[in-house]
Amino acid sequence: MILFVDGVFKPSRAEVMGLLEGAISRLERFGEGVTTEEREIVDAHYRYAVLLQ
């Protein structure tokens, strides 16, 4: 996300790509051994994280 304050761009200080990679990795591990319903939710979050990446 790009935030604008008073019309001035202020870049994020967070290392977004690294955070996304970490989230994707955790989602891959979390998806193991869950119910079918839970798997659908994990997969949706995984696809969204990959899309953002």
VMD Tcl script that draws the C-alpha trace (Angstrom):
set ca {
  {0.00 0.00 0.00}
  {1.14 3.49 -0.68}
  {0.12 6.01 1.91}
  {-0.21 9.71 1.14}
  {-0.11 12.30 3.91}
  {-0.78 15.89 2.90}
  {-0.08 14.88 -0.71}
  {3.48 13.75 0.08}
  {4.55 10.19 -0.62}
  {6.15 8.50 2.38}
  {7.56 5.06 1.51}
  {6.99 2.20 3.91}
  {9.89 1.32 6.14}
  {8.75 -2.28 6.34}
  {10.50 -4.84 4.14}
  {7.27 -5.84 2.43}
  {8.64 -8.51 0.11}
  {10.36 -10.31 2.97}
  {7.19 -10.17 5.05}
  {5.19 -11.61 2.15}
  {7.70 -14.42 1.66}
  {7.44 -15.24 5.37}
  {3.65 -15.25 5.22}
  {3.65 -17.51 2.16}
  {6.04 -19.91 3.86}
  {3.91 -20.05 7.01}
  {0.74 -20.60 4.96}
  {2.39 -23.51 3.13}
  {3.27 -25.17 6.43}
  {-0.04 -24.31 8.10}
  {-2.01 -25.91 5.27}
  {-0.79 -29.36 6.19}
  {-3.16 -31.42 8.29}
  {-6.18 -29.11 8.23}
  {-9.79 -29.88 7.39}
  {-11.13 -29.37 3.88}
  {-12.98 -26.23 4.96}
  {-9.89 -24.81 6.66}
  {-7.80 -25.72 3.62}
  {-10.02 -23.57 1.40}
  {-9.38 -20.58 3.67}
  {-5.64 -21.20 3.83}
  {-5.52 -21.58 0.03}
  {-7.40 -18.30 -0.47}
  {-4.94 -16.46 1.78}
  {-2.02 -18.15 0.02}
  {-3.27 -17.13 -3.44}
  {-3.76 -13.54 -2.25}
  {-0.26 -13.36 -0.75}
  {1.25 -14.71 -3.98}
  {-0.76 -12.17 -5.98}
  {0.56 -9.34 -3.80}
  {4.08 -10.65 -4.20}
}
mol new
graphics top color blue
foreach p $ca { graphics top sphere $p radius 0.5 }
foreach p [lrange $ca 0 end-1] q [lrange $ca 1 end] { graphics top cylinder $p $q radius 0.2 }
display resetview
